[in-house]
């Protein structure tokens, strides 16, 4: 029996699902030797090289804001992860890869060719909002309206799903990376402290616990005036306020999608709730704002940050059942 592999090709993280579990979850980063084009490192190891490499080695994030920025690097990264997940396997795997909503046909074909080069038997590409809905446990084939807000590293995808298709949708380039950048800019503007993306993400993740325990958040960085190391403590409620503009933009778009949705589906959504998936959807304060603005309850699946890759892992169950454009198969 062929091995089935599901891959979430995320802007920030690549996750791989097979055998009923996530077997890989590593940063979407690849380090390449510019002299000969060889791969130096991928994933976790490559992430540690960002900003620390010699001149002939460059650490690249092949996906930016939900689209493929470096096709060849992306192909090499996909090939690496497929081969790593299939180590010691004799049979060629079937591979399902989640792709950004705004991917071009050239980029889609590049993804397929990368899986082919890694030894895939056949390849499915499935768009992220549909994969997120499947992974969240929604019966996407029913004549019932469900609204999914999936916030990854590069994009926030809002989609109304019914009868195996998408009725209304929008994709925003406001997501987890945007939240990190917002923290970086706010900390520098108020405290003249320069911090990196890893510290910003740490602040973002620690926010719910800090608020619940009424504790300050320690922030380490470099003083913008002296250039020397410095550590400060910030109020978590203050940090939560940094996201107001980002959150309002997302919720405005969400309300806009609901406004354009047929009344029968809106009635379903009102009853079923709004599903929040992706790591960015977990950021403190977003669900409360959605409920306040829409009057509709929000629902977090059991593993919101794993829904897309879990949906990819089930993609072969839906061959021929989803509407055109949401899933594409290539037999190799």
C-alpha positions as CSV (number, residue, x, y, z in Angstrom):
1,X,0.0,0.0,0.0
2,X,1.3,3.4,-1.0
3,X,2.4,5.9,1.7
4,X,0.3,9.1,1.8
5,X,2.0,12.3,2.8
6,X,0.3,15.6,3.5
7,X,2.4,18.8,3.4
8,X,1.4,22.3,4.7
9,X,3.7,24.5,2.6
10,X,3.5,27.5,5.0
11,X,5.2,30.9,4.8
12,X,6.7,30.4,8.3
13,X,6.6,26.6,8.8
14,X,6.5,23.4,6.8
15,X,4.6,20.6,8.4
16,X,4.4,17.0,7.2
17,X,1.6,14.6,8.1
18,X,1.8,10.8,7.5
19,X,0.7,7.7,9.2
20,X,-1.9,9.5,11.2
21,X,0.5,12.0,12.8
22,X,2.6,15.0,12.1
23,X,6.2,13.8,11.6
24,X,7.9,17.0,10.7
25,X,7.4,20.7,11.7
26,X,10.3,22.9,10.7
27,X,10.8,26.6,9.6
28,X,10.3,27.3,5.9
29,X,14.0,28.2,5.5
30,X,16.7,26.9,3.2
31,X,20.4,27.8,3.3
32,X,22.2,27.6,0.0
33,X,25.8,27.9,-1.1
34,X,25.8,30.7,-3.8
35,X,29.0,29.3,-5.3
36,X,27.6,26.0,-6.5
37,X,23.9,26.1,-5.6
38,X,24.2,23.2,-3.2
39,X,22.0,22.9,-0.1
40,X,23.8,23.7,3.1
41,X,20.9,23.3,5.5
42,X,17.0,23.2,5.6
43,X,14.5,23.8,8.3
44,X,15.6,24.1,11.9
45,X,19.3,24.2,11.1
46,X,18.8,26.8,8.3
47,X,16.7,29.0,10.7
48,X,19.6,29.3,13.1
49,X,21.8,30.6,10.2
50,X,19.7,33.6,9.4
51,X,21.9,36.7,9.9
52,X,24.9,34.6,10.8
53,X,26.1,33.2,7.5
54,X,29.4,34.0,5.6
55,X,29.0,35.9,2.4
56,X,28.9,32.8,0.1
57,X,26.0,31.2,2.0
58,X,22.5,32.7,2.0
59,X,19.6,31.7,4.2
60,X,16.3,32.1,2.2
61,X,12.7,32.0,3.0
62,X,11.2,30.7,-0.3
63,X,7.7,31.8,0.5
64,X,6.7,35.4,1.3
65,X,3.3,36.7,2.2
66,X,1.7,33.5,1.1
67,X,3.3,33.3,-2.3
68,X,6.4,31.5,-3.7
69,X,9.2,34.1,-4.0
70,X,12.0,31.7,-4.9
71,X,10.8,28.8,-7.0
72,X,14.0,26.9,-7.3
73,X,14.7,27.2,-3.5
74,X,11.1,26.2,-2.8
75,X,11.5,23.1,-5.0
76,X,14.7,22.1,-3.2
77,X,13.0,22.6,0.2
78,X,10.0,20.4,-0.7
79,X,12.3,17.7,-2.1
80,X,14.2,17.7,1.2
81,X,11.1,17.4,3.4
82,X,9.5,14.6,1.2
83,X,12.7,12.6,1.2
84,X,13.1,13.1,5.0
85,X,9.5,11.9,5.7
86,X,10.0,8.9,3.4
87,X,13.3,7.6,4.7
88,X,13.7,3.9,4.5
89,X,10.5,3.5,2.4
90,X,10.5,1.3,-0.7
91,X,7.2,2.3,-2.3
92,X,6.8,5.7,-3.9
93,X,4.5,8.0,-1.8
94,X,1.4,9.8,-2.8
95,X,1.8,13.5,-1.9
96,X,-0.8,16.1,-1.1
97,X,0.5,19.7,-0.8
98,X,-1.4,22.7,0.5
99,X,-0.8,25.7,-1.6
100,X,-1.4,29.4,-1.1
101,X,-4.7,30.7,-2.5
102,X,-2.9,33.2,-4.8
103,X,-0.4,30.8,-6.3
104,X,0.1,31.0,-10.1
105,X,-0.1,28.0,-12.4
106,X,3.7,28.3,-12.9
107,X,4.2,28.1,-9.2
108,X,1.8,25.3,-8.8
109,X,3.6,23.3,-11.5
110,X,6.9,24.0,-9.7
111,X,5.5,22.5,-6.5
112,X,4.4,19.4,-8.4
113,X,7.8,19.0,-10.1
114,X,9.5,19.3,-6.7
115,X,7.4,16.4,-5.3
116,X,8.1,14.4,-8.5
117,X,11.8,14.9,-8.1
118,X,11.5,13.6,-4.5
119,X,10.0,10.4,-5.8
120,X,6.2,11.0,-5.5
121,X,3.9,8.5,-7.2
122,X,1.3,11.2,-7.8
123,X,0.7,14.6,-6.4
124,X,-2.4,16.5,-5.2
125,X,-2.4,20.3,-4.7
126,X,-5.1,21.6,-2.4
127,X,-5.8,25.2,-1.5
128,X,-5.2,26.1,2.2
129,X,-8.7,27.2,3.2
130,X,-10.3,24.0,2.1
131,X,-7.5,21.9,3.7
132,X,-8.1,23.9,7.0
133,X,-11.8,23.2,6.9
134,X,-11.2,19.4,6.4
135,X,-8.6,19.4,9.1
136,X,-11.0,21.2,11.5
137,X,-13.4,18.4,11.1
138,X,-16.0,20.2,9.0
139,X,-18.0,18.1,6.6
140,X,-17.1,20.2,3.6
141,X,-19.4,18.2,1.2
142,X,-22.6,18.9,3.0
143,X,-25.1,21.6,1.8
144,X,-24.3,23.6,4.9
145,X,-22.4,27.0,5.2
146,X,-19.3,27.1,7.3
147,X,-17.0,30.1,7.7
148,X,-13.2,29.5,8.2
149,X,-10.6,32.1,9.1
150,X,-7.2,30.5,8.7
151,X,-4.3,32.7,9.7
152,X,-0.8,31.3,8.9
153,X,2.5,33.0,8.8
154,X,2.0,35.0,5.6
155,X,-1.7,35.3,4.9
156,X,-5.1,35.3,6.5
157,X,-7.7,33.4,4.4
158,X,-11.4,33.8,4.9
159,X,-13.7,31.4,3.2
160,X,-17.3,30.3,3.2
161,X,-17.4,26.6,2.4
162,X,-20.4,24.6,1.2
163,X,-21.0,21.6,-1.0
164,X,-17.3,20.9,-1.6
165,X,-16.6,24.4,-2.8
166,X,-16.0,28.0,-1.7
167,X,-18.9,30.4,-2.0
168,X,-17.1,33.6,-0.9
169,X,-13.5,34.2,0.1
170,X,-10.8,36.8,0.5
171,X,-7.1,36.5,1.2
172,X,-5.2,39.2,3.3
173,X,-1.5,39.6,3.6
174,X,-1.9,40.2,7.3
175,X,-0.9,37.2,9.4
176,X,1.6,35.8,12.0
177,X,4.6,37.5,10.4
178,X,2.7,40.8,10.3
179,X,1.9,40.5,14.0
180,X,5.6,39.9,14.7
181,X,6.6,43.0,12.7
182,X,4.0,45.1,14.6
183,X,5.6,44.1,17.9
184,X,9.1,44.9,16.6
185,X,8.0,48.4,15.4
186,X,6.0,49.2,18.5
187,X,8.9,48.2,20.9
188,X,11.4,50.3,18.9
189,X,9.1,53.3,18.7
190,X,8.3,53.4,22.4
191,X,11.4,52.0,24.1
192,X,14.2,52.6,21.4
193,X,14.9,48.9,21.6
194,X,15.6,46.8,18.5
195,X,14.4,43.2,18.7
196,X,14.4,40.4,16.1
197,X,11.6,38.3,14.8
198,X,12.3,35.4,17.1
199,X,12.0,37.6,20.2
200,X,8.8,39.1,18.7
201,X,7.3,35.7,18.3
202,X,8.2,34.7,21.8
203,X,6.4,37.8,23.1
204,X,3.4,37.0,21.0
205,X,3.2,33.4,22.2
206,X,3.7,34.3,25.9
207,X,1.0,37.0,25.8
208,X,-2.1,34.9,27.0
209,X,-0.3,33.5,30.0
210,X,1.2,36.8,30.9
211,X,-2.2,38.4,30.9
212,X,-3.8,35.6,32.9
213,X,-1.1,35.7,35.5
214,X,-0.8,39.5,35.5
215,X,3.0,39.3,34.8
216,X,5.3,41.6,32.9
217,X,7.0,40.2,29.7
218,X,10.8,40.3,29.6
219,X,12.1,41.7,26.3
220,X,15.7,41.4,25.3
221,X,17.2,43.4,22.4
222,X,19.7,46.1,21.4
223,X,19.4,49.7,22.5
224,X,18.8,51.8,19.3
225,X,20.9,54.7,20.6
226,X,23.9,53.0,22.2
227,X,23.9,49.7,20.3
228,X,24.4,47.9,23.6
229,X,22.3,44.9,24.8
230,X,19.3,45.8,27.0
231,X,16.4,44.1,28.7
232,X,13.1,45.7,29.5
233,X,9.8,44.6,30.9
234,X,6.5,45.5,29.2
235,X,2.9,45.3,30.3
236,X,1.0,42.4,28.4
237,X,-2.1,44.6,28.1
238,X,0.0,47.2,26.3
239,X,1.3,44.5,23.9
240,X,-2.2,43.3,23.2
241,X,-3.1,46.8,22.2
242,X,-0.4,46.7,19.5
243,X,-2.6,44.4,17.4
244,X,-5.7,46.6,17.3
245,X,-5.1,47.9,13.7
246,X,-4.3,44.4,12.4
247,X,-7.2,42.8,14.1
248,X,-9.7,45.5,12.9
249,X,-8.5,45.0,9.3
250,X,-9.0,41.2,9.5
251,X,-12.4,41.6,11.1
252,X,-13.5,44.2,8.6
253,X,-12.7,41.7,5.8
254,X,-14.5,39.0,7.7
255,X,-17.6,41.1,8.0
256,X,-17.3,42.0,4.3
257,X,-17.3,38.3,3.3
258,X,-20.4,37.6,5.5
259,X,-22.1,40.6,3.9
260,X,-21.6,39.2,0.4
261,X,-22.7,35.7,1.4
262,X,-26.2,34.4,0.5
263,X,-28.7,34.7,3.5
264,X,-29.2,30.9,3.7
265,X,-25.5,30.3,4.2
266,X,-25.3,33.2,6.7
267,X,-28.0,31.6,8.7
268,X,-25.9,28.4,8.8
269,X,-22.8,30.3,9.8
270,X,-24.7,32.0,12.6
271,X,-25.6,28.6,14.0
272,X,-22.4,26.8,13.3
273,X,-20.0,29.5,14.4
274,X,-16.8,30.8,12.9
275,X,-13.9,28.4,12.8
276,X,-10.5,29.8,13.6
277,X,-7.5,27.9,12.4
278,X,-3.8,28.5,11.9
279,X,-1.2,29.6,14.5
280,X,-2.0,33.3,13.9
281,X,-5.6,32.8,14.9
282,X,-4.5,32.0,18.4
283,X,-3.1,35.5,19.0
284,X,-4.7,36.9,22.2
285,X,-7.7,39.1,21.6
286,X,-8.7,38.2,18.1
287,X,-11.6,35.8,18.8
288,X,-13.1,38.2,21.3
289,X,-13.1,41.0,18.8
290,X,-14.7,38.8,16.1
291,X,-17.5,37.8,18.5
292,X,-18.1,41.4,19.6
293,X,-18.3,42.7,16.0
294,X,-20.3,39.8,14.4
295,X,-22.3,38.4,17.3
296,X,-21.3,35.0,16.1
297,X,-19.5,32.5,18.4
298,X,-15.9,31.5,17.4
299,X,-14.7,27.9,17.5
300,X,-11.2,26.7,18.0
301,X,-10.7,23.1,16.7
302,X,-8.6,20.8,18.9
303,X,-5.4,21.7,17.1
304,X,-5.9,25.0,15.3
305,X,-2.3,25.3,14.2
306,X,-2.3,21.8,12.7
307,X,-5.6,21.9,10.8
308,X,-4.1,22.7,7.3
309,X,-1.6,19.8,7.4
310,X,-4.2,17.4,8.9
311,X,-6.5,18.4,6.0
312,X,-3.7,17.7,3.5
313,X,-3.2,14.3,5.1
314,X,-6.8,13.5,4.3
315,X,-6.8,15.0,0.8
316,X,-6.8,11.7,-1.1
317,X,-10.2,11.0,0.4
318,X,-11.7,13.9,-1.5
319,X,-10.4,13.2,-5.0
320,X,-13.1,14.0,-7.5
321,X,-15.4,15.3,-4.8
322,X,-14.4,19.0,-4.5
323,X,-15.3,21.7,-6.9
324,X,-12.9,22.5,-9.7
325,X,-9.9,24.7,-8.8
326,X,-9.7,23.7,-5.1
327,X,-7.9,20.5,-5.8
328,X,-5.6,19.4,-8.6
329,X,-4.1,16.0,-9.2
330,X,-1.0,15.2,-11.2
331,X,-0.3,11.5,-11.9
332,X,3.5,11.0,-12.4
